[in-house]
Amino acid sequence: MSASLKPTLVPRGLTLGKSKNGVPWTWENLERLAEMRHRRMMWTDIAAAMGVHLNCVERVAALLRRAGVELPRYHANAYSEAEDAELTRRYGRGETREAIGEAMGRSLSSVDKRIYRIGLRRRTALDIERIRHYAGNLLPAAQIASILSSTAREVREVCAKHGIALHDPRAVKVAATSRRCLMCRGKFPSLSPANRICRSCRDSDAWRSPGML
């Protein structure tokens, strides 16, 4: 097949001006960017290879997608379809998770999470009881996930499915303590030792006067 008939990722003739570094976004450079992305290169690596800033590459990628160019979305440690197939094959042969991780260049935690994520193994009753135990000890989802080599999202899904109350550190409410206002000397519910002016005094003209600020 001649070069003129070679399939391309970017429509021929498409250009996008120049980058701030002066790199012209010609069709050849856009095609090169698309090819590197299809080779599963991250945007940071593509930017370094092309000698432009990362935000410039990301803007160009957004423009290409609007023009109908297919650019895969990858995460830094995402599993490819081939890797999922290899993991499924090795796990089905009864290989240990440690051996799978060593063969695939992945950590044990990464292999564990992926096994659950693609449905090769489901959470057992013991796993659920462990989640219930840790949740009862007020551990947040992220910490439980770290202990079980899982993800916080999966822990939340298990808790929602089995009616397990999950501790949310952001929802902890501080108990108010009765303290005396330093202006009116009246008692009011204060949330911290630094909160020593009641709401009524804070709304008064005296509190808002320049001398009090």
C-alpha positions as CSV (number, residue, x, y, z in Angstrom):
1,M,0.0,0.0,0.0
2,S,1.4,3.4,-1.0
3,A,2.0,6.1,1.6
4,S,-0.8,8.2,0.1
5,L,-3.3,5.5,0.7
6,K,-2.1,4.6,4.2
7,P,-5.0,4.9,6.8
8,T,-4.6,8.0,9.0
9,L,-5.9,8.8,12.5
10,V,-6.3,12.6,11.7
11,P,-8.1,13.8,8.6
12,R,-5.6,15.0,6.0
13,G,-5.3,18.7,5.7
14,L,-6.3,19.5,9.3
15,T,-4.1,22.1,11.0
16,L,-4.4,24.0,14.3
17,G,-2.0,26.9,14.1
18,K,1.0,27.1,16.4
19,S,1.7,26.4,20.1
20,K,3.2,29.0,22.5
21,N,6.6,27.3,22.0
22,G,6.3,28.0,18.2
23,V,5.7,24.3,17.3
24,P,3.4,24.3,14.3
25,W,0.4,22.0,14.7
26,T,0.6,20.7,11.1
27,W,-1.2,17.6,10.0
28,E,2.0,15.6,10.4
29,N,2.4,16.7,14.1
30,L,-1.3,16.1,14.8
31,E,-1.0,12.6,13.3
32,R,2.2,12.0,15.4
33,L,0.3,13.0,18.6
34,A,-2.6,10.7,17.8
35,E,-0.2,7.8,17.0
36,M,1.6,8.2,20.3
37,R,-1.7,8.3,22.2
38,H,-2.8,5.1,20.5
39,R,0.5,3.5,21.7
40,R,-0.8,4.2,25.3
41,M,1.6,7.1,25.9
42,M,0.5,9.5,28.7
43,W,0.0,13.2,27.8
44,T,3.0,14.2,29.9
45,D,5.2,11.9,27.8
46,I,3.7,13.1,24.5
47,A,4.3,16.7,25.6
48,A,7.9,16.0,26.4
49,A,8.4,14.1,23.1
50,M,7.0,17.0,21.1
51,G,8.7,19.8,23.1
52,V,5.5,21.6,24.2
53,H,3.7,22.3,27.4
54,L,1.3,19.7,28.8
55,N,-1.7,22.0,28.9
56,C,-1.0,22.8,25.2
57,V,-1.2,19.1,24.3
58,E,-4.4,18.7,26.3
59,R,-6.0,21.6,24.5
60,V,-5.0,20.2,21.1
61,A,-6.4,16.8,22.1
62,A,-9.7,18.4,23.1
63,L,-9.9,20.2,19.7
64,L,-9.1,16.9,17.9
65,R,-11.9,15.1,19.7
66,R,-14.3,17.9,18.7
67,A,-13.2,17.3,15.2
68,G,-14.1,13.7,15.5
69,V,-10.6,12.2,16.0
70,E,-10.6,9.2,18.2
71,L,-8.1,9.6,21.1
72,P,-8.2,6.9,23.8
73,R,-8.6,7.9,27.4
74,Y,-6.1,6.1,29.6
75,H,-5.1,6.2,33.2
76,A,-1.5,6.0,34.2
77,N,-1.8,2.4,35.5
78,A,-4.8,1.3,33.5
79,Y,-5.0,-2.4,32.3
80,S,-5.3,-2.9,28.6
81,E,-7.6,-5.4,27.1
82,A,-4.6,-7.7,26.4
83,E,-3.6,-7.5,30.0
84,D,-7.1,-8.3,31.2
85,A,-7.1,-11.3,28.9
86,E,-3.7,-12.4,30.3
87,L,-4.8,-12.0,33.9
88,T,-8.0,-14.0,33.2
89,R,-5.9,-16.8,31.6
90,R,-3.4,-17.0,34.3
91,Y,-5.9,-16.8,37.1
92,G,-8.0,-19.5,35.4
93,R,-4.9,-21.7,35.3
94,G,-4.7,-21.4,39.1
95,E,-1.5,-19.3,39.3
96,T,-1.0,-17.4,42.5
97,R,-1.7,-13.7,42.6
98,E,2.0,-13.1,43.5
99,A,3.2,-15.1,40.5
100,I,0.7,-13.2,38.2
101,G,1.9,-9.9,39.5
102,E,5.6,-10.8,39.0
103,A,4.9,-12.1,35.4
104,M,2.9,-9.0,34.5
105,G,5.0,-6.4,36.3
106,R,2.2,-5.5,38.6
107,S,2.0,-5.2,42.4
108,L,0.0,-7.7,44.4
109,S,-2.5,-5.0,45.4
110,S,-3.0,-4.0,41.8
111,V,-3.7,-7.7,40.8
112,D,-6.1,-8.1,43.7
113,K,-8.1,-5.1,42.8
114,R,-8.3,-6.0,39.1
115,I,-9.4,-9.6,39.9
116,Y,-12.4,-8.2,41.7
117,R,-13.0,-5.4,39.2
118,I,-13.4,-7.6,36.2
119,G,-15.4,-10.2,38.1
120,L,-13.0,-13.1,38.3
121,R,-13.7,-13.4,42.1
122,R,-16.5,-12.1,44.2
123,R,-16.4,-10.9,47.8
124,T,-16.9,-13.8,50.1
125,A,-19.1,-13.8,53.3
126,L,-15.8,-13.5,55.3
127,D,-14.8,-10.4,53.2
128,I,-18.2,-8.8,53.9
129,E,-17.9,-9.5,57.6
130,R,-14.4,-8.0,57.7
131,I,-15.8,-4.9,56.0
132,R,-18.7,-4.8,58.6
133,H,-16.1,-5.2,61.4
134,Y,-13.9,-2.4,60.1
135,A,-16.9,-0.1,59.4
136,G,-18.1,-0.7,63.0
137,N,-14.7,0.5,64.2
138,L,-15.3,3.8,62.3
139,L,-12.7,3.2,59.6
140,P,-13.4,5.2,56.5
141,A,-13.9,3.5,53.1
142,A,-10.4,4.4,51.8
143,Q,-8.7,2.8,54.8
144,I,-10.9,-0.4,54.6
145,A,-10.0,-0.6,50.9
146,S,-6.3,-0.4,51.7
147,I,-6.6,-3.3,54.2
148,L,-8.5,-5.5,51.9
149,S,-6.6,-4.6,48.7
150,S,-9.7,-3.2,47.2
151,T,-11.0,0.2,46.2
152,A,-13.0,2.7,48.2
153,R,-15.7,2.6,45.5
154,E,-16.1,-1.2,45.9
155,V,-16.2,-0.9,49.7
156,R,-19.0,1.7,49.4
157,E,-20.9,-0.6,47.0
158,V,-20.6,-3.6,49.4
159,C,-21.8,-1.4,52.3
160,A,-24.8,-0.1,50.3
161,K,-25.7,-3.6,49.2
162,H,-25.5,-5.2,52.6
163,G,-26.8,-2.3,54.7
164,I,-23.5,-1.6,56.4
165,A,-23.2,1.9,57.9
166,L,-20.0,3.5,56.7
167,H,-18.2,6.1,58.7
168,D,-17.7,9.4,56.9
169,P,-15.1,11.6,58.6
170,R,-16.5,14.7,56.8
171,A,-19.8,14.2,58.5
172,V,-18.5,14.3,62.0
173,K,-20.2,17.0,64.0
174,V,-18.5,18.8,66.8
175,A,-20.5,19.0,70.0
176,A,-21.3,22.6,71.1
177,T,-20.1,23.7,74.5
178,S,-21.8,26.4,76.6
179,R,-19.5,29.4,76.9
180,R,-19.9,33.0,78.0
181,C,-19.8,35.7,75.4
182,L,-17.0,38.2,75.8
183,M,-19.2,41.1,74.8
184,C,-22.6,40.6,76.5
185,R,-21.4,38.1,79.1
186,G,-24.4,35.8,78.2
187,K,-24.0,32.1,77.7
188,F,-24.3,30.6,74.2
189,P,-23.5,27.3,72.4
190,S,-19.9,27.6,71.1
191,L,-18.2,25.1,68.7
192,S,-14.6,25.9,69.8
193,P,-12.7,27.8,72.4
194,A,-11.9,30.4,69.7
195,N,-15.7,31.0,69.3
196,R,-16.3,33.5,72.1
197,I,-18.7,36.0,70.6
198,C,-22.4,35.0,70.3
199,R,-24.4,35.3,67.1
200,S,-26.4,38.3,68.5
201,C,-23.3,40.3,69.3
202,R,-21.7,39.4,65.9
203,D,-24.8,40.8,64.2
204,S,-24.7,44.1,66.2
205,D,-23.4,47.4,64.9
206,A,-20.8,47.5,67.8
207,W,-19.2,44.3,66.5
208,R,-19.1,45.6,62.9
209,S,-17.7,49.0,63.7
210,P,-14.2,49.7,62.5
211,G,-12.8,49.7,66.0
212,M,-13.7,46.1,66.5
213,L,-12.2,44.8,63.2
